[in-house]
Amino acid sequence: MAAVAVATRWWLLLMLSAAELGVAPAPQPPNILLLLMDDMGWGDLGVYGEPSRETPNLDRMAAEGMLFPNFYTANPLCSPSRAALLTGRLPIRSGFYTTNGHARNAYTPQEIVGGIPDSELLLPALLKGAGYASKIVGKWHLGHRPQFHPLKHGFDEWFGSPNCHFGPYDNKARPNIPMYRDQEMVGRFYEEFPINLKTGEANLTQIYLQEALEFIQRQQAAHRPFFLYWAVDATHAPVYASKPFLGTSQRGRYGDAIRELDDSIGRILRLLRDLGIAENTFVFFTSDNGGSNGPFLCGKQTTFEGGMREPAIAWWPGHIPAGQVSHQLGSIMDLFTTSLSLAGLEPPRDRAIDGLDLLPAMLQGRLTDRPIFYYRGNTLMAVTLGQYKAHFWTWTNSWEEFKQGIDFCPGQNVSGVTTHSQEEHTKLPLIFHLGRDPGERFPLSIASIEYLDALRRITPVVQQHQEALVPGQPQLNVCNRAVMNWAPPGCEKLGKCLTPPESVPEKCSWPH
Amino acid sequence: MAAVAVATRWWLLLMLSAAELGVAPAPQPPNILLLLMDDMGWGDLGVYGEPSRETPNLDRMAAEGMLFPNFYTANPLCSPSRAALLTGRLPIRSGFYTTNGHARNAYTPQEIVGGIPDSELLLPALLKGAGYASKIVGKWHLGHRPQFHPLKHGFDEWFGSPNCHFGPYDNKARPNIPMYRDQEMVGRFYEEFPINLKTGEANLTQIYLQEALEFIQRQQAAHRPFFLYWAVDATHAPVYASKPFLGTSQRGRYGDAIRELDDSIGRILRLLRDLGIAENTFVFFTSDNGGSNGPFLCGKQTTFEGGMREPAIAWWPGHIPAGQVSHQLGSIMDLFTTSLSLAGLEPPRDRAIDGLDLLPAMLQGRLTDRPIFYYRGNTLMAVTLGQYKAHFWTWTNSWEEFKQGIDFCPGQNVSGVTTHSQEEHTKLPLIFHLGRDPGERFPLSIASIEYLDALRRITPVVQQHQEALVPGQPQLNVCNRAVMNWAPPGCEKLGKCLTPPESVPEKCSWPH
């Protein structure tokens, strides 16, 4: 085990405070609660300027905590981002990428053969070393075959699904996605867990909320530190909300889903306060990839800001000062390292870790200079360092797809930037100043001193990164209809086992 | 005089409170302070999601007051918007438009012959009826010929300029713009009031700040209710800031200007608190037309949301509840009617007034259904009613201009919407749902029930508006180099009178 429990300043502080009060030391590290949204964008929260301002609970969470306007996911797509969160490593290291084409996004549909390798150390497994009980509620997305399940990778409990809630499927060409409780399926989407595709009604967020509340209460009663990963998916297509929220938003069904998630988060934070554990629970809110993009360019699937800059709020009353904004460049991978730090653990030393400990930024307002890398597959598309972002490759999607109406930048078109062919700029990257030009509309002139200065700073950082990089075995290359969720563990008890088709491994098709 | 002083509920309330306290009644109406920015956009404030979040004072003003996410100016250009603010009337009524071309924006450059007609009743003139002392600090822009000056239209004091701070000029083809104190010029931009075009350094915001602070203190000492119209222009090209602010923003010089304005507003609000008059001073912050547009389409000069939706904050401690958001569709013209209401006055009854009294929205959270009209020249381009916006004409600018690099929608291009030819949709307007689609990217299908319902609601509102409309005499048709600021009043004392060229009236050219 590469992670070692060490006494951090938090433990010391806690013990000192306890000593001052003349009571027994309470060396329990803080609970960790990660709220991960699905396809929700930077521009979806009132506090980030969404005009309808329908996220009062998240806006309050920001007012009581710290807002990160410059926080990034690790990939413009779901599965790799989620692997990055739980491993603290870029998807290119953990294997959550494809080499089937140049610069292609890939994820874990039902046909995928790969998943999270056993060699990867996941956050819940490491947190066990500090006595944490851990649970994932919602979407896993790191592989659905049994060896990849959350409980094989450190989680104590799971309630949720291994893949996206696409469907309904016919159980012949494809089965509906299973819902698991721990090791076994307890039903399937559109069957035991209905989603009305016409009205958008589904009770899933309420179920996920209850799972969270129950887990928190149970761990609190047991006096065990907990790690809860609340990976809800109501804002991912097909978007859903429960009846009390349907039709309540100014923004349509997508807004209904957000309002229900916002309300649920309000209830979770209220429970923490009511149980008296708010000051001992670190909460972080963010999302897995671009959605509504606010002032930024393009969205999900792209390495423009709209695809990877995410809403992010840290909340830890009594520790993180209220109402602060941090301009630290943050990454979803930092949640790995920060969580370990909170637990008094050090990150594994036998591998490259990309996550940064954000506690200095959160608690002392200290900023750390660090790059943000934007990958598509195994291609480094762009990097941000300070205020400067350099694009080495530009691509939205192919002309062929675009002409079919698939548009990752609706209403946006920056000539020479939002290109529909893969354009190489590795020699002379397109460089933007994200402070003056957050929308990536006006590349710096390559003849300017500013351009040369920025390039001079960026080049060695990229070189160092690329020279040291050891890519993992790509997990997202091979697909096989036989591996779909035909007969998940537990299907016998439910009488819901389906017969898989013949095994035919093939290269997955990743068009963009 | 069409406005009549009437005892409003404010007076009654104030008198009742005073009576309860056993002190003499204090029937003084609240002071009114309008903070009007120049070319600042919806997306420029932290509270509206600007990523650098460099407006702590405005963000605090919003936290202590009421934010309006759906607030509009009356025109996508400066002069007509400012005329609308002070008259409570659409520019088409007050004459602040041109008929020189179809759907053309027009303003008041130095060559303009027209200005605010004597027949218009301006807010400061009306407020005199309730005993207000009034001052304009900054840009007037309602005509620079002597008969149009602020002191001829109800202001008691003026410090500022009649036109934009363009320049420097050579005093042969065109003179530099004068700065006035009251009736007389006290110097000119780039001469007595320097702006360094290379570094962006100018002390003007500091001068405007001191003018505001001094006026407030003086009126407070005199126990006179005041109306202060703080019409600063640092964010209008050429953008400027004073030395302590230059280079301090993440956003470049434009951000430096915003930081200085934000800091100044913080100082003004602090003075109100320090003088103990915050609870008796109504403050409203907004801007004259589009700038940085956040999630919206296009900017200044256009009738898309980016051109006319503005940041707006109301602040009146002890009266407007703190931390509220109002989804009232608001207009810059409402500041006219609301100010009269605050003063216990009624709007003129002998003419159409487009402004709404916002006090019910601000004090009781009551929403009023009302349309927002978007004009370009005398052409009704669009209307918003509730969540629906219907475009009757679309146009950004001509292909000819666009090919020369003039782009009012940089990086944005919505096919069939951001058109470079004037496209008529009067029979079947393009309709957008601004809640689901604030960026005006996805027109409703004309075959949908939603489209038909929206059209059915919008059509009679537009018909009624157009049938009742009496356009004013257009003021922005005729230009003449002889009327430029060659010899403003007071130039003799300064030895700064220039000789005008021969008078040659001609049609002004309005290309977009």
Interface residues (C-beta under 8 A of the other chain):
Chain A: G43 G46 V47 Y48 G49 E50 P51 S52 R53 A63 L67 P69 N70 S249 Q250 R251 G252 Y254 G255 S292 N293 G294 P295 L297 V325 H327 Q387 P410 G411 Q412 N413 V414 H433 L434 G435 R436 P438 G439 E440 R441 F442
Chain B: G43 G46 V47 Y48 G49 E50 P51 S52 R53 A63 L67 P69 N70 S249 Q250 R251 G252 Y254 G255 S292 N293 G294 P295 L297 V325 H327 Q387 P410 G411 Q412 N413 V414 H433 L434 G435 R436 P438 G439 E440 R441 F442
